[in-house]
């Protein structure tokens, strides 16, 4: 049986399933991870945030655009899709929502006008999943998630993530993004094509921040992910065995507590920073 790779004297390591969002949440604040992914029923959350609504509308409009035939992927159609996808959740009032709707229409129209939107993407909101190992041993993680867009250029896959925030991303942010790196690894395994290039497309400015990963830089990101996954899985297992929830998943307070979705359910977060209004994170 040895030639088949079986060793009945060794207990195989349990694979930990992770997404970039789960890893980032745990790194940012273990308490928020527990409230979001473990506690049931889910604790009380805040209402909608206008900047999140705005980002979702732009993402959905661009996805719908690439579902159209090439000859219909026009700036005018892109702007109309923003209107189709729009909702006012989180905005101060109808006037503010209308102003940002017009702004979003202009963003996507200019993005389409100045970008090559003729190639059909390999994936739109594509779910990718793959068992991976940061080293030479057997897989220790199942990395999965949903990439905004996956293109193919010159036989290689390219991971594209849309951004709509007030800050314009740069190459350093693209290279340092654990989420983009994990999507690249999972997409390469899922779609069986090499993937090293990742891009952040800042729709408001039309800026494209790109980075070319090496196999080594992808391994470093996998090692980081593996360390976080091991830590969160240990905390989860200890909690299920009766451990203290607050000690295992402590609140990591910062100014971000002002706009945390779980602020109503976290006394430490309420004390750490004043509550933000639902529209305050919009770009001026």
N, C-alpha and C positions, 0 to 999 in steps of 0.2 A: 504493500500500500504506500510505501514511502515515495515512489515515483509519482503518485497522484497528489502529493503535498499534504497528506493527512498525518497528524501527530496527535494520537489520542491521549498522550500524557500531558498535553498543554491545554489549558483553558483559553480559548480564543478571546481576544479583547472585544468587548461590546462596541459596536459602531455607534457613534453619537451623531445624530442628525441635526444639522444646523443650517440656518439661513444667515446671510449678512445682516439682516435686520435684527435677528435675535442676538447675534454676537455683539453688534454695536450697542444694543440696548443694555446688555449686561455690563459691557465695558463702561458705558456712560453712567449707569445707576442700577446696581443689583436690585434695589427695592422696586424700581419701575419694571424691571424684568419679571419679578415675582408677581406684581399686581397685574401685569399684562398677560403673562403666559401660564401662570400656575394657579393663581387664586380663582376659585369658582364658588359661587357666581362671580363674574368679573366685577370688581369694586367700582364705585361711582367715578365717572370721568367728567371732564369739562365738556362744554359744547363744541361746536365746529370752530375751526380757526380759518380766518379769511385767506391767509397765505397758503394753507393746505388746499383749500377749495380752488384757489387760483392755479396752483401747480397741477392739481388733478385734472382740471378743465383743459389746460394746455397739453398735458400728456394724452388725454383721451382724444382731443382734436387731431393731434398728429398721428396717433394710431389709426383713427378713422380715415385720415387722408391717404395713408399708405395702403389701405384696403381698397382704394379706388383704382380704376385703370389709370395708366400713366398720363393719358391726355386730359384727365380731370384733376390732376394734382396741381392746381393753380393757386396763386396767392389769394384770389377772390374766394375760391372754394374753401381754402384753409380758414379764412376769416369767418365764413359762414358756419363752419363746423364748430368754431368757438361759441357762437350764438346757440347752436343746437345743443351743445354740451353744458351750457352755463347754468349755474344756480347761485343764489345769493347767500349761502350759508356762511355765517361768521362775519359778514360785513356790517359796518355801522348802520347803514340804511340803504335804500334803493339808489340814492344819488351816488354814494360811494361805490356801490356794486356796479352801477352803470359806467362809471369812469374807468374802473379796472377792467370791465368787459371790453370796452373800446381799446384800452391799452393792450390787452391780451390779443385782440384781433389784429392789431398792428404788429405785435411781436411775431405771431405765426405767419402772417402774410409776408413780412420782410424775411423771415427765416426761409420760407419756401422760395421766395424770389432769388435769394442769394445762395441757395444750396442746390446741389444736384439731387433731385428727388425722383429721378427716372429709374434707377435700379430698384428692383423688388428686394426688400429685405429678406434675409433667411428666416428671421423671426421677429415678431412684434409681440411684446409682452410674453415672450417665450419662456416657458418653464424649463429649466435645465437642472439636472441632478446627476451626481456621480460619486462613487466611493473613491476617496483619495487618501494619500499618505504624504506627510511632509518629508519623509525620508525614504529609505530603501525597503522598509519593512512592509507588512500587510496594511491594508487600509485601516485607518482609525476614525475617519470621519465620512459622513455622507453630506456633501455640500450641495445645497439646492437653493433655488430662488428664481425670480422672474425678472429677466432683463428687459429694459425698455425697448431696445432694438438691437438686432444682430445683423450686420451687413457682411458681405463677402467681397474681398478685394484681392485680386491676384492670387486666388486659391487659399487665402487665409481669412479667418473670421475676425470681425472687429466688433467690440462691445461698445454700444453707445448708450449714454445715460443723459436724459434731459434735465436741465436745471433752470429754475425760474426765480431763484432767490436774489436778494439785493446785492450780493457780493459776486463778482465775476471770478470764476475758477481759473487756476493756472496749471501749468504742466506739473508742478510739484503736487498739487492736490490730486490730479489724475493718477500720477504714479503712486502716491501714498494711499489711494483709496483701496481699502481691503475688499469692499463690496465688488468693485470692478475687477480686481484680481481674481476673486473667487468665481465670479461669473465667467471669466476667461477660462479658468481651469475646467469648470463644469461644462461650459459650452464645447470646449475641445473634446471632452470625453463623450458628451451626449451626441454631438453632430459629427464626430470623427474627422475633424479638420483642425489644423493648427490654429492657435489663437494667442496672440501676444499684444496686439494693439488695443488700447482702451481710450475712449474719448468722452469728455464731458461737453455737451452742447448747451451753452447758456443762451436760451432762446431770446431773452430780452435784448441782448447785445449782439447776438450772432457769433459770439466768440466760441471757438472750438479749442479746448485744452486737451492735448493728446499726449500719450506716453507709450513707448514700446517696452514691454516687459521682456526680460530674459527668463530662461528656465530657473535660474538661481533666484531672481527677484520674486518669481511666483512661489518658489519653495519657501522663501522667507515669510511671505504672507500666509501660506498654509501653516507654517510653524506657529505664527501668532494666533491663527484661528484655532489650532489644535490646543494650545495652552489655555485659551479662553474657554473652549468647549469642555476641556477636562475640569476646569474650575467650576463652571456652571453646572456640569453634570454631577460633580461631587456634592455641591450645595443642594441640588435638587434631591439626590438620593438620601442625603442626611435629613432633609426636611421630611421626606416621606417616611423615614424611620422614626420620626418624632422629634426632630431637632427644633431649635428655636428659630422661628421665621425671621425675626428682626435681627438676630445675630448673624444668620446665614446670608441674608439679603439686606445688608444695611443701606440706608439712604445715603447717596453721595451728593450732598447738597451743593448748589452753585446758583448763579443768576438764572440758569435755565429752569430752575424750579418755578419761575414766574409763569412760564407757559407750558409746564408739564401737563399732559393729558390727565394724569392721575393726582393732580394737586388736591382735589377735594377729599382724597382718601389717604393723604400723607401729611401728618402733623408736622414732621420735620421740614418738609418742603414749604409748607405755609409759613413757618417761622423764618425760613432762610431768605425769602425774597417776596416782595409784594406781587400780588396777582396782576398779570398783564391783561389788557383788554384784547378781545378776540381779533381785532384788526391791526394791532400795534406792530406786528412783524412784517407788514406789507412794506415794499419799497416805497419811499416817499413819492 
